[in-house]
């Protein structure tokens, strides 16, 4: 059975769009005639933005760069494994590795076709990580807390500074794992050497191997001669954050490097000796991670020569006041303000809240409050960030609960409830501010005149 022209076009379209590489074809005038789905994704364009338009109308190239498609169209010579950086019509930078071929019929060049692989993210990651040495800002003097388990973590960390053994720091997100890691490095004989950190969850599996171990030029398309993080941290400390997010196959390669103290760049045949101390962090119970195949058991035993557990903030209630005072002092200095303390309602709320974001969340709440204050010296409930207030909404006051019902426990009419509730709430706010009308109006989000009107309307009087 012969296929109709429409069916053949449909088969062609489905085939070209199923290819997991960008396909771009231009005619002899440089106009796009084929542009597949993958190429649209790579270049961030719609087919109508590109199809039947001259290449140079849509894409921009640096002065020393030239379109590989147009180059091949002009010369008639194929170009393979060529890295090209250019910009789409929106100004977004794109980097691809291209195989480009002329289309020749009867000795005439009628067009050119290109197969492209996207390496935009890889280029960005390489630029960000190339020979990056972290600023180690923290020492043990920056760690505060008197909760017994927390003090034990500090003491274990201090003892760990005397050796080169691997360290595994266990704690929820926001508990300060990197603070401990930097303190161990800064208090050790390696303090003058590099401290390099990498969040393992921040990189896709396809890229992180090259970032960790380095690459040899020509190992794969577009690869360059580049040392990995192990080599960059030579003589110092390498912090691998969220080690449980690494693919198990990469965990096996990591284990081998740690055991043998030698690293081989991807595509290379040479093993390079390394002298690096490994500190790893994990944001969950390692036993759970092992049982659910997120952490290899052999890697866990190799890393956990020294294990440090940092308790969550909800278990350290006695430390909240000290931490709050520290952050208030910090942001007074940064913002040139003179905040002195929390009011009693906020103090109570801080002690009752679970702090799922731990110390990091506490700091962000304090900083957010500073941004909502003007000249006040006390952080009040209305100064707290709205997201935090929504998460930590106190239980409804018993007096407000009483306002809902009449004497026979029937729900009151809405207008009656609103009248009584508003009267009660304004009265409570006035008492909180010692009947200072200006401060009360501001905390309620209304004008001074509006509040005075309501005080007269509801007959609210200052108690003797």
N, C-alpha and C positions, 0 to 999 in steps of 0.2 A: 504494500500500500504506500503510495507516494505521499510525502508530507506536504501540506499546504505551505505557502509562503509565510502565513501568520504563525503557523505552528513552528516552523523553523526559526523564526525570529524569537518566539517565546523560549525555545530550547536554548538558543544562543544567549539570551538575556539571563536565564537562570544559571547557565554554566559559568558565564563571565562573573556573575555576582557571587557564585559559590567559592571562587578561588580565594584562598586566604593570603592574598598579597595584592597590593595596589596595581591596577592595570590602567595605563593611560596611553591612548593612541592619538596622534595628530596627522593631518593630511599634509600635502606638499606646501600649503600656505601657512602651516603652523596652527591650524584650527583643530580643536578637539573633536574627534568623531567617536571615540569610545572612552568611557570613564566609569569604572565599576564601583560597586558599593564599598569595597575595602578602601579604595582610593579616596572616596568621599569621607570616610571615617578618619583616615590619616591626615587629610588636609583640612578637615573641618568645613567642607563645602557641600552645597547641594548640587545635584547634577545640572539643574537649569542655570546655575551660576557659571558653569564651565563649558558645557556642551555647545559646540558651534561658535565658540569664541576663540580669538587668538590667545595663545598662551600668555603673552606678555601683557594682555589686558587684565588678566586675572591674578598672575603671580609676579612677585618682585624678587630680583636677585641682586646681591651686592655687586659693587663695581668689578671686583676681581673674581666673581662667580659667574658662571654661564649655565643656562639650562642644558642639561644633558640631552634632553629630547631635541632641542634646536641644534645642538652641536652635531649630533648624529645625523639629523636631517640635512645638514650642510655638508658634512664630510663623507657620509655614506659608510662610515666605519663604526662597528659595534664598540660599546664601552661597557666593561663588566666591573662589578663591585666598586662603584664610584660613590663616595659619600657626598651628599649635596645638602646645603642648608639654604633655605629660601623663606619667603613670607607669603601668606595668602592675602586676599583682598582686605581682610579684617586686620592685617598687621601681625597675625600670630606666626611665630617662628616654627618651622617644620624642618626636621632633619631625616633624610632617608638614605638608604643604600640601594643603588639602582643598577639594574642590568638593562641596557638600552640597545635596540637593534634597528637598523634601517629596514624599510619595506621596499623591496626592489622588484619591479616587473619589467621585463624586456629591457634591462639595463637603465631603466629610469627609476629614480627615487620618488616614490609616490607618497611617502609618509614615514613615520617612525613610531615605534612602540616601546613602552617602558614597563618593567616589572619592578615595583618598589617595596622595600621593607622599612617599616617605621622604627627609627631609633631615637626619636625626639626625647622620650623620657630617659633613655640611657645617657644621652649627651648631657642632659640637665643634671642627673645624679652624679655623673663623673665630675662635672664642673663643681658641684657642691661638695663632693667628698675628696677632691684631689689634694693630697698632702694637707688635710685638714687637721689641725691640732687644737683641741678644745682648751678654752680658758677654764682652768680649775679654780673656781671662786670659793669653794667651801672647805672648811676645816672642822675639826671636832668642836671648836669654840662656837660654831654656828648651830650646833645640835642642842636642843633644850628639851627637857622633860624629866620627870621624877617617877613616872610609873615604873614599878619594879622590872617588868619584862622589857620595857624600853631601855632602862639603864643597863640591863644585862646585854642588850644588843650593842650599846655603845662600848661597853667593856670588851666584848668579844671582838668588835671591830678594831679597837686599839691594840689588842694583842696580835691581831692579824697583820698589823703593819710591820712586824719584825721578820716575817717570812715572805716567801714568794709563792706560797700555795694558792690554788684557785679558790675563789670565794663565790658562794651563791647567796644572794640577798633575796629574801622572800617577803613580799608585802603587797597589799592592795595598791591600786593606782592612787597616787597622790600622797603616799605615806613618807616619801623622802628617800627613796632607794638610791637615786643618783647622788644625793647629798652625802650619804654614807660612803658610796664608792669613791667620790672625790676626796673625802676626808681620809680614807685609807691610803689613797695614792699620795696625797700631800704630806702625810705623816710618815711615809716610808722612805727608804733609801733611793727609791725611783722618782722622787718628787721633781728632780730637775730634768727628767726625761718626758717624752710625750704622754699625754692622756688622751686617748682617742675613744669616742663613744659612738655606738651605732644602735639605733632602734630597729630591731629585726623585723618588727611588724610594719615598718614604713616602706619596705622594699618588696616588690613582687619576687617570687621564687626564681624567675627567669633572669633576674639581674643581680641578686644578692651574692651569688657565688663569685662572680667577677669582682664585685666590690670588696668582698672579704679576702679572697686569695690572690687577686691581681690577674692580669691577662698578658699574654705574649702577642706581639704584633702578628696579625695574620691567623690567629687561632680560630677566629670566625669572622664573618663578614663585618667589616668596620672596626674590628678590634685594634687597639693600640698597645704599645709597651707601657704597662702601668702597674706600679706596686699596689698590692691590696692593703687592707687595714692592718693586717698582722705586721707587714713590713714597715708601715708608717708608724706603728707603735713601738718599734724596736727599742729595747732597753726600758720601756715604760709599762703602761697599763692599757689594756683594751677592755672596754666595758661593752658587753653585749646585752642590751636591754630587751626584755620580753623574749627570752631564748626559746620559750615554748611555742612561739609563732613560726619558728623555722621548720621547713619541710624535713621529715625524718631522714631522707637521703642526705641532705646537707648537714644534719646533726651528726651523721656517721663520718662525713669528711672532716667536720670540725673536731670530732673526737680524735681522729687520727693525727691531725695537726697538733693538738694539745699533747697527746701522748709522745709523739716522735720529736716534738719541738723543731719541726721542719715544715716548710710550706712550698707547694709547687703551684706556680701560676697556671691558669687555664691555657692549655695548648703548649706548655713548656715541657722539657724533659729533665730540667734541673731542679733538685730539691735545695731550697735555701734555708740555712739554719736561722732560727729566730729565738730571741730572748724577750718574751712578753709575758706579763702576768695577766691572767684572765679573771675578770670579775663579771659574773652574769647575774641578771635579775629575772624574777618570775613573779607574776601578779596573781598566782593561784597556788593552792596546795600542790606541791610537787607530786605527791602520791596520787592525787586525782589526775594530774596531767599525764603521769605514767600509765595509769590504768585505762585512760581514754586515748592513749597513743599520740599524745601531743608532746611527750618528752621521752626520749630513749632512756632506759634504765641505766645503761652503761655510761651515758653522758652525764646523767644525774650524779652517779657515784664519783665520776672524775671531777665534776665541778664543785661538789658539796664537801670538799675537804674541810672547808670552813663554812658553816651555815649560819646565817644571821636572819632572824625573824623580826620584822618590824610590825608591832601591833597596830591595828587601825585606831583612828582618833576616838571612835565611840567607846573604846576600852580605856581611854586615857583622860577621863573627865577632869582629873586634878591638874592636867597640863593645859587645859583650854584657856584658863585665865592668863597664864604666863605667855602662851603663844599669842593671845589677843593683844596683850600689852606690847609685845615685840612688834607685831604688825602695825599697831597704832603708831608706835614710835617711828617705824620705818617710813610710813606714808606721811606722817607729819613732816619728816625731813625732806621727802621727795616733793611734796606738794606745798610746802611752806605754810602748813596749818597748825592749829593748836588744839587738837582733839585730845581729851584727857581720859575718857572712859566710855563704857557702855552704860545705858540706863538699866534699871532693875529688870524691866520686862525683857530686854534683849539678853541680859545675862542669863535669865531663867531659860529663855528660848535656846540659847547656845548650849546650855547644859542638857537640855531635853532632846535636842536634835541628834539624829544618827550619823550625820556627816559622811554620806556615801563617797564623797570626793576627798575625804580626809583633810590633811593639813593644807593641801593645795586649795581645796574649796573654801576653807576658813579664810585663807589669805585673800582669795578673790572676793569673798563677801565683804571683808573689811575695806578692800580697795574700792569696791562698788559703792559702799556707804560714803566714803570720802568724796566720791564724785557727785553725790546727791546732797552734800552739805554745803553751807556757805560760811557762816561765822560761828556756828554752834560748837560747843566744847564737849557735848555728850552725844554718842550715837544712839538714836531712838529708832523705834520699830519702823517708822515711815521713811527712814534713811536707808533701810536695807534694800538690796536689789529686788525687783518685783518677782523674778524667777524664784529667788530664795523664799520670799514671803509666801508664794503659792505652794511651794513644797513643804514649808514648815508651819502652815497655818495652825495656830493653837486651837485646841478644842473649844467649842462654843461655851461662853461664860454661862454659868448656872443661872445668873440673873436674866440673861437674854432668853434662855430656855423658858423661864417662867413667863416671859412676856407673850409667848406663843398662845397660851391657853387662858380661857376664862375660868371662873371658879368651878364650873362643872366639867372642866377638862375638855371643853369643846374649843376648836381652833377659833381664834378671834377673827373678826373681819379684817381685811388687809389694811384699810385706812387707819383703823384703831391700833393695829400692831405697829404700823409705820410711825405713827405719832408717838407712841410710848417708847419704841426702840430708838428713835432719833433723840428724844429727850434724854433717855438713859445714856446713850453713847456720847452726846455732847457734854453731859454732866461728868461722865467718867474722864473724858479728855481734859476738861477744865481742872478737875481735881489733880490729874497727872501733872499738869503744868502750873500747879499752885494758883489757879484762876488768872494766869497771865493770858489776856485775850489775844494779844498779837501772836504769841507762840502757839496757842491752841488753834487759832484760825489757820496758821501756816501748816500745822500738822494735819488738819482736816481738809486742806486743799481748798479753802474758801477765803473770801475777803474778810477783813476785820468788821466792816459794816454788816456783812451778811450774818456773821456769827452774833454780833450784838443784837440784831433783829430777832434771831432765834432765841437768844437768852431771854429777851423780853416776852416773846411769844409764848414760850413754855414756862415762864415764871421761875427760871432757875436762879437760885440765890446762893451766894457764897456762905458755907457753914461757918458758925462762930468758932 
